Every structure is written in structure tokens, then in C-alpha cells.
Amino acid sequence: MSTRTVLVITVLFCSLVSGSAQTKSPAATEMVSKPVFLTKADFLKKVMNYQVNPREWIYLGDKPCLIDYYASWCGPCKRLSPILDELAREYAGQIYIYKIDVDREPELAALFAVQSIPTLIFCPIGDTPQLARGLLPKETLRQVINEVLLKKAS
């Protein structure tokens, strides 16, 4: 990894921790009822273009999202996958659920300092992303989606 890449990742991580948050909404709204697998190119278009804005979090989505960092060989990730499928159907039109394979997209894993999987990133509109590590029960995920992503009182 080049020094510039490490610097960009470090600066980005520091800005995420410091709470800098802005949004930009695309014109079209998608109704997605299943998790969407992201590549780096997709991430740059749908979530955040850290190449253009390396120092601040600017979420590009028109709805909040949950990002699942996973690996195909990971047992807890395999148990989480059907839960995310159910939540994608339940919250279709309200949030996006994205999946990033850490083995295929190591740069995206490094972006959020993903060191264990599954790692979940909750990206609300107009606020700082929040990170959760490990397999969470469906009810906990539903609570975080409602409170953090959709800003509904419990």
C-alpha cells in the first residue's frame, strides 16, 4: 500500500471519528429489496467518493444504508446473510443494504479499519457513520436501523 493511500485512509478515518458529516442525494430513488454487492467503483458512486473528498465524510446515497463487510468463508457472516436478506425486504424503499467482500475489496475494508468480520457500518443521512462488529441478532439490527438510520424513537 502506498504512503498516499495510507494517508488518505488515515485522514478519512480521523474525519469519520471526528463527526464531520454531509450528504448529497442523487435524483433517482431506488426500491431495492435485497442486499446489493458493492465493488470499489460502486462504493465510490453510491456511498462515498473518498478519492474526490478524502478529508470528509460525504454520503452520496438518497437513503440511509447498512454496509456488511463479510467473507464467503466466515461462519458468522453466513449466519448474518439471511437476516440481512429479510431486513432488506422489510425495509425496502427506506434503506439500502450493501455487502462488501473483504477478500475482493481490501481497500474498502481498510477504509473503515475492518479487522474482524462481520463488521457493519450504519450510514444515516446527514450524520456520522456508526460501526458495529460481530454477529448481531435480528432484533438488535432492527432497533439500530430504526433509531440510527431512520431516526425513529423506540
ABEGO torsion letter per residue (X at the ends): XBAAAAAAAAAAAAAAAAGBBBBBBBABBBBBABBBBBBAAAAAAAABBAAABAABBBBABABBBBBBBBBAABAAAAAAAAAAAAAAAAABGABBBBBBBAAABAAAAAAAGBABOBBBBBBBBGBBBBBBBEBBBAAAAAAAAAAAAAGBBX
